Amino acid sequence: HFETFVKTLSTFTFTALAIDYDGTLCDQRDRFRGISISVRDGLATLLNKQIPILLITGRGKSVGSALRGAVAEKFWNLIQVAYYNGSEVHPLSFDGELDRLPAPDSVLPHIASQLTSHPLLKDLKFEVRRSQLTITATPHIPPCNLHSVVSDLLSPFVHLGLRVVTSAHSVDILLCEASKRLPLKAKGPNDRYLCVGDGGEWPGN
């Protein structure tokens, strides 16, 4: 199956790489240490060939900071970062504040207050952002289990078109405008991205 996959992939021509961060570019065990040396070398090989990279992450500006520390500045112009599950896109050189606050009429703060009252979730970390609510998993409640609980609790809000997805370390509740596909749709008609991630199957993000 692997050989068939590689053979099929080799029949296509790609112009750029779109890649996830946590669990893909940065292994889960390296989350607080940064990208490994071997992955840095792989990135350098691509960038030396002037291959553009679009990094799409559920996280915020900490990813941009980590990537700037791992990539030579001369290559920053080849990299864009899509933060908060594709809801905000910037060049790697951008080091300003992200638009992380939810709109005044956003339903996300209300949902967060509802979920934090649940016995299984009350001690977990909740972060309300512009287009997503992130709940950090723990060893006692891994992402797959957390996803199941959160999905059940969100049934009263199903009419809002919310989506619940998992990453290597969290569960994200997304508004309609947040999607890792959106930065790709905004590209030109001749762009052909090879997309790489660790959560391709539902409910991965």
The 8 nearest C-alpha neighbors of each residue, nearest first, counted from 0:
[[1, 3, 2, 4, 5, 6, 7, 8],
 [0, 2, 4, 3, 5, 6, 7, 8],
 [1, 3, 5, 4, 0, 6, 7, 8],
 [4, 2, 6, 0, 1, 5, 7, 8],
 [3, 5, 1, 7, 2, 6, 8, 0],
 [6, 4, 8, 2, 7, 3, 9, 1],
 [5, 7, 3, 9, 8, 4, 2, 10],
 [8, 6, 4, 9, 5, 10, 3, 11],
 [7, 9, 5, 10, 6, 11, 4, 3],
 [10, 8, 6, 7, 11, 5, 12, 4],
 [9, 11, 8, 7, 6, 12, 5, 13],
 [12, 10, 9, 8, 13, 7, 191, 193],
 [11, 13, 14, 10, 191, 9, 8, 193],
 [14, 12, 191, 192, 15, 193, 11, 190],
 [13, 15, 191, 190, 192, 12, 50, 16],
 [16, 14, 192, 51, 50, 13, 52, 191],
 [15, 17, 52, 193, 192, 53, 194, 18],
 [18, 16, 53, 194, 54, 52, 193, 192],
 [17, 19, 195, 54, 194, 196, 55, 16],
 [18, 20, 196, 55, 23, 56, 54, 24],
 [19, 21, 24, 23, 25, 56, 22, 18],
 [22, 20, 25, 23, 27, 26, 24, 167],
 [21, 23, 26, 27, 25, 167, 197, 20],
 [24, 22, 20, 25, 21, 196, 197, 19],
 [23, 25, 20, 21, 19, 22, 26, 34],
 [26, 24, 34, 21, 23, 22, 20, 29],
 [25, 27, 22, 29, 28, 23, 21, 30],
 [26, 28, 30, 22, 29, 21, 25, 167],
 [27, 29, 26, 30, 31, 25, 32, 22],
 [30, 28, 32, 26, 27, 33, 31, 25],
 [29, 31, 27, 32, 28, 33, 25, 26],
 [32, 30, 29, 33, 28, 27, 34, 65],
 [33, 31, 29, 30, 34, 28, 35, 65],
 [32, 34, 29, 30, 31, 65, 35, 25],
 [33, 35, 25, 38, 39, 29, 36, 69],
 [34, 36, 38, 37, 39, 33, 25, 29],
 [35, 37, 39, 38, 40, 34, 69, 41],
 [36, 38, 40, 39, 35, 41, 34, 42],
 [39, 37, 41, 40, 35, 36, 42, 34],
 [40, 38, 36, 42, 41, 37, 43, 35],
 [39, 41, 43, 37, 38, 42, 36, 44],
 [42, 40, 38, 44, 39, 43, 37, 45],
 [43, 41, 39, 45, 44, 40, 46, 38],
 [42, 44, 40, 46, 41, 45, 47, 39],
 [45, 43, 41, 47, 42, 46, 40, 48],
 [46, 44, 42, 48, 43, 47, 50, 41],
 [45, 47, 49, 43, 48, 50, 44, 42],
 [46, 48, 44, 49, 45, 43, 50, 74],
 [47, 49, 46, 45, 50, 44, 43, 51],
 [50, 48, 46, 47, 51, 45, 77, 74],
 [49, 51, 46, 48, 45, 15, 52, 14],
 [52, 50, 77, 15, 78, 49, 16, 53],
 [53, 51, 16, 78, 17, 15, 77, 54],
 [54, 52, 17, 79, 78, 80, 16, 55],
 [53, 55, 80, 18, 17, 19, 81, 79],
 [56, 54, 81, 19, 80, 85, 18, 82],
 [57, 55, 82, 58, 84, 20, 19, 83],
 [56, 58, 84, 83, 82, 59, 55, 85],
 [59, 57, 83, 56, 82, 62, 60, 84],
 [58, 60, 82, 61, 83, 62, 57, 97],
 [59, 61, 63, 62, 64, 58, 97, 82],
 [62, 60, 64, 63, 59, 65, 58, 66],
 [63, 61, 65, 60, 64, 66, 59, 58],
 [64, 62, 60, 66, 65, 61, 67, 91],
 [63, 65, 61, 67, 62, 66, 60, 68],
 [66, 64, 62, 68, 63, 67, 33, 61],
 [65, 67, 69, 63, 68, 64, 70, 62],
 [68, 66, 64, 70, 69, 65, 63, 91],
 [67, 69, 65, 66, 70, 64, 71, 33],
 [68, 70, 66, 67, 39, 65, 34, 71],
 [71, 69, 67, 68, 66, 72, 74, 39],
 [70, 72, 73, 74, 69, 75, 67, 68],
 [71, 73, 75, 74, 70, 67, 76, 92],
 [72, 74, 71, 75, 76, 70, 77, 46],
 [75, 73, 72, 76, 77, 71, 46, 70],
 [74, 76, 72, 77, 78, 91, 73, 92],
 [75, 77, 74, 78, 90, 91, 73, 92],
 [78, 76, 51, 75, 74, 52, 79, 50],
 [79, 77, 52, 75, 76, 91, 53, 51],
 [78, 80, 90, 53, 91, 89, 54, 52],
 [79, 81, 54, 89, 88, 53, 55, 91],
 [82, 80, 88, 55, 85, 87, 54, 56],
 [83, 81, 87, 56, 85, 59, 84, 58],
 [82, 84, 57, 58, 85, 86, 59, 56],
 [85, 83, 57, 179, 56, 178, 82, 86],
 [84, 86, 179, 81, 178, 82, 83, 87],
 [85, 87, 177, 83, 84, 82, 178, 176],
 [88, 86, 82, 81, 85, 83, 89, 97],
 [89, 87, 81, 80, 82, 85, 86, 79],
 [90, 88, 80, 79, 93, 91, 81, 87],
 [91, 89, 79, 92, 93, 80, 78, 76],
 [90, 92, 79, 93, 78, 75, 80, 63],
 [91, 93, 90, 75, 94, 76, 67, 89],
 [94, 92, 91, 90, 95, 89, 63, 96],
 [93, 95, 92, 96, 60, 63, 64, 91],
 [96, 94, 93, 97, 60, 92, 98, 89],
 [95, 97, 98, 94, 60, 99, 93, 59],
 [96, 98, 99, 95, 60, 59, 87, 82],
 [99, 97, 100, 129, 96, 87, 128, 101],
 [98, 100, 128, 129, 97, 101, 130, 127],
 [99, 101, 129, 128, 98, 102, 127, 130],
 [102, 100, 129, 128, 105, 103, 99, 130],
 [101, 103, 105, 104, 100, 129, 130, 106],
 [104, 102, 105, 101, 106, 100, 108, 107],
 [103, 105, 102, 106, 101, 107, 108, 109],
 [106, 104, 102, 107, 103, 101, 108, 109],
 [105, 107, 109, 108, 110, 104, 101, 102],
 [106, 108, 110, 109, 105, 111, 132, 127],
 [109, 107, 111, 110, 106, 112, 127, 105],
 [110, 108, 112, 107, 111, 106, 113, 105],
 [109, 111, 107, 113, 112, 108, 114, 106],
 [112, 110, 108, 114, 113, 109, 115, 107],
 [111, 113, 109, 115, 110, 114, 108, 116],
 [114, 112, 110, 111, 115, 116, 109, 117],
 [113, 115, 111, 116, 117, 112, 110, 120],
 [116, 114, 121, 112, 117, 120, 113, 111],
 [115, 117, 114, 121, 113, 118, 112, 120],
 [116, 118, 120, 115, 114, 119, 121, 113],
 [119, 117, 120, 121, 116, 115, 122, 114],
 [120, 118, 117, 121, 122, 123, 148, 140],
 [121, 119, 117, 123, 118, 115, 122, 114],
 [120, 122, 115, 118, 123, 116, 117, 119],
 [123, 121, 120, 124, 119, 115, 118, 125],
 [122, 124, 120, 121, 125, 135, 134, 136],
 [123, 125, 135, 134, 126, 122, 136, 133],
 [126, 124, 134, 133, 123, 127, 135, 132],
 [127, 125, 133, 132, 128, 134, 124, 131],
 [128, 126, 132, 131, 108, 133, 125, 107],
 [129, 127, 99, 100, 131, 101, 130, 132],
 [128, 130, 101, 100, 99, 131, 98, 102],
 [131, 129, 174, 128, 177, 173, 101, 176],
 [132, 130, 173, 128, 172, 129, 174, 171],
 [131, 133, 127, 172, 171, 126, 128, 107],
 [132, 134, 171, 126, 125, 170, 131, 135],
 [135, 133, 125, 170, 169, 124, 171, 136],
 [134, 136, 169, 124, 168, 133, 123, 170],
 [137, 135, 169, 141, 142, 168, 140, 134],
 [136, 138, 140, 139, 141, 135, 123, 168],
 [137, 139, 140, 141, 136, 142, 168, 135],
 [140, 138, 137, 141, 136, 144, 145, 142],
 [139, 141, 137, 138, 136, 145, 144, 142],
 [142, 140, 136, 137, 144, 138, 143, 145],
 [143, 141, 145, 136, 144, 169, 146, 170],
 [144, 142, 146, 145, 141, 147, 165, 140],
 [145, 143, 147, 146, 142, 141, 140, 148],
 [144, 146, 142, 148, 147, 143, 140, 141],
 [145, 147, 143, 149, 144, 148, 142, 150],
 [146, 148, 144, 150, 145, 149, 151, 143],
 [149, 147, 145, 151, 150, 146, 152, 144],
 [148, 150, 152, 146, 151, 147, 145, 153],
 [151, 149, 153, 147, 152, 148, 146, 163],
 [150, 152, 148, 149, 153, 154, 147, 146],
 [151, 153, 149, 150, 154, 148, 114, 155],
 [154, 152, 150, 156, 151, 155, 149, 157],
 [153, 155, 157, 156, 152, 151, 150, 158],
 [156, 154, 153, 157, 152, 158, 151, 159],
 [157, 155, 154, 153, 158, 159, 161, 160],
 [156, 158, 154, 159, 155, 160, 161, 153],
 [159, 157, 156, 160, 155, 161, 154, 153],
 [160, 158, 157, 161, 156, 174, 175, 106],
 [161, 159, 158, 157, 175, 162, 174, 156],
 [160, 162, 174, 159, 173, 175, 157, 172],
 [163, 161, 173, 172, 164, 160, 174, 175],
 [162, 164, 172, 171, 173, 150, 161, 170],
 [165, 163, 202, 204, 203, 171, 170, 162],
 [166, 164, 170, 203, 204, 169, 202, 142],
 [165, 167, 169, 168, 204, 203, 170, 198],
 [166, 168, 22, 169, 21, 165, 27, 142],
 [167, 169, 166, 136, 135, 142, 170, 141],
 [170, 168, 135, 136, 166, 134, 142, 165],
 [169, 171, 165, 134, 164, 133, 142, 146],
 [172, 170, 133, 164, 132, 163, 173, 165],
 [171, 173, 163, 132, 131, 162, 133, 161],
 [174, 172, 131, 162, 161, 177, 130, 171],
 [173, 175, 161, 130, 176, 177, 131, 162],
 [174, 176, 177, 161, 160, 173, 178, 162],
 [177, 175, 174, 178, 86, 130, 173, 181],
 [178, 176, 86, 175, 174, 84, 130, 173],
 [179, 177, 180, 85, 84, 181, 176, 86],
 [178, 180, 85, 84, 181, 55, 182, 177],
 [179, 181, 178, 183, 182, 184, 85, 177],
 [180, 182, 184, 183, 178, 179, 85, 185],
 [183, 181, 185, 184, 180, 85, 179, 186],
 [184, 182, 181, 185, 180, 186, 179, 192],
 [185, 183, 181, 186, 182, 180, 187, 188],
 [184, 186, 182, 183, 181, 187, 180, 188],
 [187, 185, 183, 184, 190, 188, 182, 189],
 [186, 188, 190, 189, 185, 184, 183, 191],
 [189, 187, 190, 186, 191, 184, 185, 183],
 [190, 188, 187, 191, 186, 14, 192, 13],
 [189, 191, 187, 188, 14, 192, 186, 15],
 [192, 190, 13, 14, 15, 189, 193, 12],
 [193, 191, 15, 16, 13, 194, 17, 14],
 [192, 194, 16, 17, 13, 15, 195, 191],
 [195, 193, 17, 18, 192, 16, 196, 19],
 [196, 194, 18, 17, 19, 193, 197, 23],
 [197, 195, 19, 23, 198, 18, 199, 194],
 [196, 198, 23, 22, 199, 195, 19, 203],
 [199, 197, 203, 200, 204, 196, 166, 201],
 [198, 200, 203, 197, 196, 201, 204, 202],
 [199, 201, 203, 198, 202, 204, 197, 196],
 [202, 200, 203, 199, 198, 204, 164, 165],
 [201, 203, 164, 165, 200, 204, 163, 198],
 [204, 202, 198, 165, 201, 164, 200, 199],
 [203, 164, 165, 198, 166, 202, 199, 179]]
